Structure formats: structure tokens, C-alpha cells
Amino acid sequence: MIANAEKYLYWKTNPEWYDYDNNEQPYLTEKAPEKAQESFKNYLELVERQKQTDIRFI
């Protein structure tokens, strides 16, 4: 669970702010306000950290 979901997921609160490319990766549209852009940046950093972390739950 993410303690502050808004920090990472605010950009998803308005479907006009994002879309998906051919690889089903999200990207922001020109309609995304600054707060959504910051949230998306935080989201991408979180995803990258998760990729670098080699923790597995069994």
C-alpha cells in the first residue's frame, strides 16, 4: 500500500491528462497540469526504484 497515493497517482485522476503508447506505457498529454506532471514524475521514479530492487516475496 502506498501511504500517499496522490503523490504517485494524481495524474490518473483525469483521463484527459494521460494516454498509453503502443507498448501500453502511460504518458501525459498536453492537458496535464503541473501537479499531474509532478505526480507522474514521482510515479516513474517509483517504478524505476521497484525495477532496481531485488526483493521477492514467496
Distance bins in CASP14 RR format, pairs under 12 A and 6 or more apart:
PFRMAT RR
TARGET T0000
AUTHOR 0000-0000-0000
RMODE 2
METHOD distances of the structure
MODEL  1
1 8 0 0 0 0 0 1 0 0 0 0 0
2 8 1 0 1 0 0 0 0 0 0 0 0
2 9 1 0 0 1 0 0 0 0 0 0 0
2 10 0 0 0 0 0 1 0 0 0 0 0
2 39 0 0 0 0 0 1 0 0 0 0 0
2 42 0 0 0 0 0 1 0 0 0 0 0
2 43 0 0 0 0 0 1 0 0 0 0 0
2 46 0 0 0 0 1 0 0 0 0 0 0
2 50 0 0 0 0 0 1 0 0 0 0 0
3 46 0 0 0 0 0 1 0 0 0 0 0
4 10 0 0 0 0 1 0 0 0 0 0 0
4 39 0 0 0 0 0 1 0 0 0 0 0
4 42 0 0 0 0 1 0 0 0 0 0 0
4 43 0 0 0 0 0 1 0 0 0 0 0
4 46 0 0 0 0 0 1 0 0 0 0 0
5 11 0 0 0 0 0 1 0 0 0 0 0
5 12 0 0 0 0 1 0 0 0 0 0 0
5 13 0 0 0 0 0 1 0 0 0 0 0
5 39 0 0 0 0 1 0 0 0 0 0 0
5 42 0 0 0 0 0 1 0 0 0 0 0
5 43 0 0 0 0 0 1 0 0 0 0 0
5 46 0 0 0 0 0 1 0 0 0 0 0
6 12 0 0 0 0 0 1 0 0 0 0 0
6 13 0 0 0 0 1 0 0 0 0 0 0
6 35 0 0 0 0 1 0 0 0 0 0 0
6 36 0 0 0 0 0 1 0 0 0 0 0
6 38 0 0 0 0 0 1 0 0 0 0 0
6 39 1 0 0 1 0 0 0 0 0 0 0
6 42 0 0 0 0 1 0 0 0 0 0 0
6 43 0 0 0 0 0 1 0 0 0 0 0
7 35 0 0 0 0 0 1 0 0 0 0 0
7 36 0 0 0 0 0 1 0 0 0 0 0
7 38 0 0 0 0 1 0 0 0 0 0 0
7 39 1 0 0 1 0 0 0 0 0 0 0
7 40 0 0 0 0 0 1 0 0 0 0 0
7 41 0 0 0 0 0 1 0 0 0 0 0
7 42 1 0 1 0 0 0 0 0 0 0 0
7 43 0 0 0 0 1 0 0 0 0 0 0
7 45 0 0 0 0 0 1 0 0 0 0 0
7 46 0 0 0 0 1 0 0 0 0 0 0
8 36 0 0 0 0 0 1 0 0 0 0 0
8 38 0 0 0 0 0 1 0 0 0 0 0
8 39 1 0 0 1 0 0 0 0 0 0 0
8 40 0 0 0 0 1 0 0 0 0 0 0
8 41 0 0 0 0 1 0 0 0 0 0 0
8 42 1 0 1 0 0 0 0 0 0 0 0
8 43 1 0 1 0 0 0 0 0 0 0 0
8 44 0 0 0 0 1 0 0 0 0 0 0
8 45 0 0 0 0 1 0 0 0 0 0 0
8 46 1 0 1 0 0 0 0 0 0 0 0
8 47 0 0 0 0 1 0 0 0 0 0 0
8 49 0 0 0 0 0 1 0 0 0 0 0
8 50 0 0 0 0 0 1 0 0 0 0 0
9 17 0 0 0 0 0 1 0 0 0 0 0
9 18 0 0 0 0 0 1 0 0 0 0 0
9 26 0 0 0 0 0 1 0 0 0 0 0
9 35 0 0 0 0 0 1 0 0 0 0 0
9 36 0 0 0 0 0 1 0 0 0 0 0
9 38 0 0 0 0 0 1 0 0 0 0 0
9 39 1 0 0 1 0 0 0 0 0 0 0
9 40 0 0 0 0 1 0 0 0 0 0 0
9 42 0 0 0 0 1 0 0 0 0 0 0
9 43 1 0 0 1 0 0 0 0 0 0 0
9 44 0 0 0 0 0 1 0 0 0 0 0
9 46 0 0 0 0 1 0 0 0 0 0 0
9 47 0 0 0 0 0 1 0 0 0 0 0
10 17 0 0 0 0 1 0 0 0 0 0 0
10 18 0 0 0 0 0 1 0 0 0 0 0
10 28 0 0 0 0 0 1 0 0 0 0 0
10 32 0 0 0 0 1 0 0 0 0 0 0
10 33 0 0 0 0 1 0 0 0 0 0 0
10 34 0 0 0 0 0 1 0 0 0 0 0
10 35 1 0 0 1 0 0 0 0 0 0 0
10 36 1 0 1 0 0 0 0 0 0 0 0
10 37 0 0 0 0 1 0 0 0 0 0 0
10 38 0 0 0 0 1 0 0 0 0 0 0
10 39 1 1 0 0 0 0 0 0 0 0 0
10 40 0 0 0 0 1 0 0 0 0 0 0
10 41 0 0 0 0 0 1 0 0 0 0 0
10 42 0 0 0 0 1 0 0 0 0 0 0
10 43 0 0 0 0 1 0 0 0 0 0 0
11 17 1 0 1 0 0 0 0 0 0 0 0
11 18 1 0 1 0 0 0 0 0 0 0 0
11 19 0 0 0 0 0 1 0 0 0 0 0
11 26 0 0 0 0 1 0 0 0 0 0 0
11 27 0 0 0 0 0 1 0 0 0 0 0
11 28 1 0 0 1 0 0 0 0 0 0 0
11 29 0 0 0 0 0 1 0 0 0 0 0
11 31 0 0 0 0 0 1 0 0 0 0 0
11 32 1 0 0 1 0 0 0 0 0 0 0
11 33 0 0 0 0 1 0 0 0 0 0 0
11 34 0 0 0 0 0 1 0 0 0 0 0
11 35 0 0 0 0 1 0 0 0 0 0 0
11 36 1 0 1 0 0 0 0 0 0 0 0
11 37 1 0 0 1 0 0 0 0 0 0 0
11 38 0 0 0 0 1 0 0 0 0 0 0
11 39 1 0 1 0 0 0 0 0 0 0 0
11 40 1 0 1 0 0 0 0 0 0 0 0
11 41 0 0 0 0 1 0 0 0 0 0 0
11 42 0 0 0 0 1 0 0 0 0 0 0
11 43 1 0 0 1 0 0 0 0 0 0 0
11 44 0 0 0 0 1 0 0 0 0 0 0
12 18 1 0 0 1 0 0 0 0 0 0 0
12 19 0 0 0 0 0 1 0 0 0 0 0
12 20 0 0 0 0 0 1 0 0 0 0 0
12 26 0 0 0 0 1 0 0 0 0 0 0
12 28 0 0 0 0 0 1 0 0 0 0 0
12 32 0 0 0 0 0 1 0 0 0 0 0
12 36 0 0 0 0 1 0 0 0 0 0 0
12 39 0 0 0 0 1 0 0 0 0 0 0
12 40 0 0 0 0 1 0 0 0 0 0 0
12 43 0 0 0 0 1 0 0 0 0 0 0
13 32 0 0 0 0 0 1 0 0 0 0 0
13 33 0 0 0 0 0 1 0 0 0 0 0
13 35 0 0 0 0 1 0 0 0 0 0 0
13 36 1 0 0 1 0 0 0 0 0 0 0
13 39 0 0 0 0 1 0 0 0 0 0 0
13 40 0 0 0 0 0 1 0 0 0 0 0
14 28 0 0 0 0 0 1 0 0 0 0 0
14 29 0 0 0 0 1 0 0 0 0 0 0
14 31 1 0 0 1 0 0 0 0 0 0 0
14 32 0 0 0 0 1 0 0 0 0 0 0
14 33 0 0 0 0 1 0 0 0 0 0 0
14 35 0 0 0 0 0 1 0 0 0 0 0
14 36 1 0 0 1 0 0 0 0 0 0 0
14 39 0 0 0 0 0 1 0 0 0 0 0
14 40 0 0 0 0 0 1 0 0 0 0 0
15 26 0 0 0 0 0 1 0 0 0 0 0
15 28 0 0 0 0 0 1 0 0 0 0 0
15 29 0 0 0 0 1 0 0 0 0 0 0
15 31 0 0 0 0 1 0 0 0 0 0 0
15 32 0 0 0 0 0 1 0 0 0 0 0
15 36 0 0 0 0 0 1 0 0 0 0 0
16 28 0 0 0 0 0 1 0 0 0 0 0
16 29 1 0 0 1 0 0 0 0 0 0 0
16 30 0 0 0 0 1 0 0 0 0 0 0
16 31 1 0 1 0 0 0 0 0 0 0 0
16 32 0 0 0 0 1 0 0 0 0 0 0
16 33 0 0 0 0 0 1 0 0 0 0 0
16 36 0 0 0 0 1 0 0 0 0 0 0
17 26 0 0 0 0 1 0 0 0 0 0 0
17 27 0 0 0 0 0 1 0 0 0 0 0
17 28 1 0 0 1 0 0 0 0 0 0 0
17 29 1 0 1 0 0 0 0 0 0 0 0
17 30 0 0 0 0 1 0 0 0 0 0 0
17 31 1 0 1 0 0 0 0 0 0 0 0
17 32 1 1 0 0 0 0 0 0 0 0 0
17 33 1 0 0 1 0 0 0 0 0 0 0
17 34 0 0 0 0 0 1 0 0 0 0 0
17 35 0 0 0 0 1 0 0 0 0 0 0
17 36 1 0 1 0 0 0 0 0 0 0 0
17 37 0 0 0 0 1 0 0 0 0 0 0
17 39 0 0 0 0 1 0 0 0 0 0 0
17 40 0 0 0 0 1 0 0 0 0 0 0
18 25 0 0 0 0 0 1 0 0 0 0 0
18 26 1 0 1 0 0 0 0 0 0 0 0
18 27 1 0 0 1 0 0 0 0 0 0 0
18 28 1 0 1 0 0 0 0 0 0 0 0
18 29 1 0 0 1 0 0 0 0 0 0 0
18 30 0 0 0 0 0 1 0 0 0 0 0
18 31 0 0 0 0 1 0 0 0 0 0 0
18 32 1 0 0 1 0 0 0 0 0 0 0
18 33 0 0 0 0 0 1 0 0 0 0 0
18 36 1 0 0 1 0 0 0 0 0 0 0
18 37 0 0 0 0 0 1 0 0 0 0 0
18 39 0 0 0 0 0 1 0 0 0 0 0
18 40 1 0 0 1 0 0 0 0 0 0 0
18 43 0 0 0 0 0 1 0 0 0 0 0
19 25 0 0 0 0 1 0 0 0 0 0 0
19 26 1 0 0 1 0 0 0 0 0 0 0
19 27 1 0 0 1 0 0 0 0 0 0 0
19 28 0 0 0 0 1 0 0 0 0 0 0
19 29 1 0 1 0 0 0 0 0 0 0 0
19 30 0 0 0 0 0 1 0 0 0 0 0
19 31 0 0 0 0 0 1 0 0 0 0 0
19 32 0 0 0 0 0 1 0 0 0 0 0
19 40 0 0 0 0 0 1 0 0 0 0 0
20 26 1 0 1 0 0 0 0 0 0 0 0
20 27 1 0 0 1 0 0 0 0 0 0 0
20 28 0 0 0 0 0 1 0 0 0 0 0
20 29 0 0 0 0 0 1 0 0 0 0 0
21 27 1 0 1 0 0 0 0 0 0 0 0
21 28 0 0 0 0 0 1 0 0 0 0 0
21 29 0 0 0 0 0 1 0 0 0 0 0
25 40 0 0 0 0 0 1 0 0 0 0 0
25 43 0 0 0 0 0 1 0 0 0 0 0
25 44 0 0 0 0 1 0 0 0 0 0 0
25 47 0 0 0 0 1 0 0 0 0 0 0
26 32 0 0 0 0 0 1 0 0 0 0 0
26 36 0 0 0 0 0 1 0 0 0 0 0
26 39 0 0 0 0 0 1 0 0 0 0 0
26 40 1 0 0 1 0 0 0 0 0 0 0
26 43 0 0 0 0 1 0 0 0 0 0 0
26 44 0 0 0 0 1 0 0 0 0 0 0
26 47 0 0 0 0 1 0 0 0 0 0 0
27 36 0 0 0 0 0 1 0 0 0 0 0
27 37 0 0 0 0 0 1 0 0 0 0 0
27 40 0 0 0 0 1 0 0 0 0 0 0
27 43 0 0 0 0 0 1 0 0 0 0 0
27 44 0 0 0 0 0 1 0 0 0 0 0
28 34 0 0 0 0 0 1 0 0 0 0 0
28 35 0 0 0 0 0 1 0 0 0 0 0
28 36 1 0 0 1 0 0 0 0 0 0 0
28 37 1 0 0 1 0 0 0 0 0 0 0
28 38 0 0 0 0 0 1 0 0 0 0 0
28 39 0 0 0 0 1 0 0 0 0 0 0
28 40 1 0 1 0 0 0 0 0 0 0 0
28 41 0 0 0 0 1 0 0 0 0 0 0
28 43 0 0 0 0 0 1 0 0 0 0 0
28 44 0 0 0 0 0 1 0 0 0 0 0
29 36 0 0 0 0 1 0 0 0 0 0 0
29 37 0 0 0 0 0 1 0 0 0 0 0
29 40 0 0 0 0 0 1 0 0 0 0 0
30 36 0 0 0 0 0 1 0 0 0 0 0
30 37 0 0 0 0 0 1 0 0 0 0 0
31 37 0 0 0 0 0 1 0 0 0 0 0
32 38 0 0 0 0 1 0 0 0 0 0 0
32 39 0 0 0 0 1 0 0 0 0 0 0
32 40 1 0 0 1 0 0 0 0 0 0 0
32 41 0 0 0 0 0 1 0 0 0 0 0
33 39 0 0 0 0 1 0 0 0 0 0 0
33 40 0 0 0 0 0 1 0 0 0 0 0
34 40 0 0 0 0 0 1 0 0 0 0 0
34 41 0 0 0 0 0 1 0 0 0 0 0
35 41 0 0 0 0 0 1 0 0 0 0 0
35 42 0 0 0 0 0 1 0 0 0 0 0
36 42 0 0 0 0 0 1 0 0 0 0 0
36 43 0 0 0 0 0 1 0 0 0 0 0
37 43 0 0 0 0 0 1 0 0 0 0 0
37 44 0 0 0 0 0 1 0 0 0 0 0
38 44 0 0 0 0 0 1 0 0 0 0 0
38 45 0 0 0 0 0 1 0 0 0 0 0
39 45 0 0 0 0 0 1 0 0 0 0 0
39 46 0 0 0 0 0 1 0 0 0 0 0
40 46 0 0 0 0 0 1 0 0 0 0 0
40 47 0 0 0 0 0 1 0 0 0 0 0
41 47 0 0 0 0 0 1 0 0 0 0 0
41 48 0 0 0 0 0 1 0 0 0 0 0
42 48 0 0 0 0 0 1 0 0 0 0 0
42 49 0 0 0 0 0 1 0 0 0 0 0
43 49 0 0 0 0 0 1 0 0 0 0 0
43 50 0 0 0 0 0 1 0 0 0 0 0
44 50 0 0 0 0 0 1 0 0 0 0 0
44 51 0 0 0 0 0 1 0 0 0 0 0
45 51 0 0 0 0 0 1 0 0 0 0 0
45 52 0 0 0 0 0 1 0 0 0 0 0
46 52 0 0 0 0 0 1 0 0 0 0 0
46 53 0 0 0 0 0 1 0 0 0 0 0
47 53 0 0 0 0 0 1 0 0 0 0 0
49 55 0 0 0 0 0 1 0 0 0 0 0
50 56 0 0 0 0 0 1 0 0 0 0 0
END
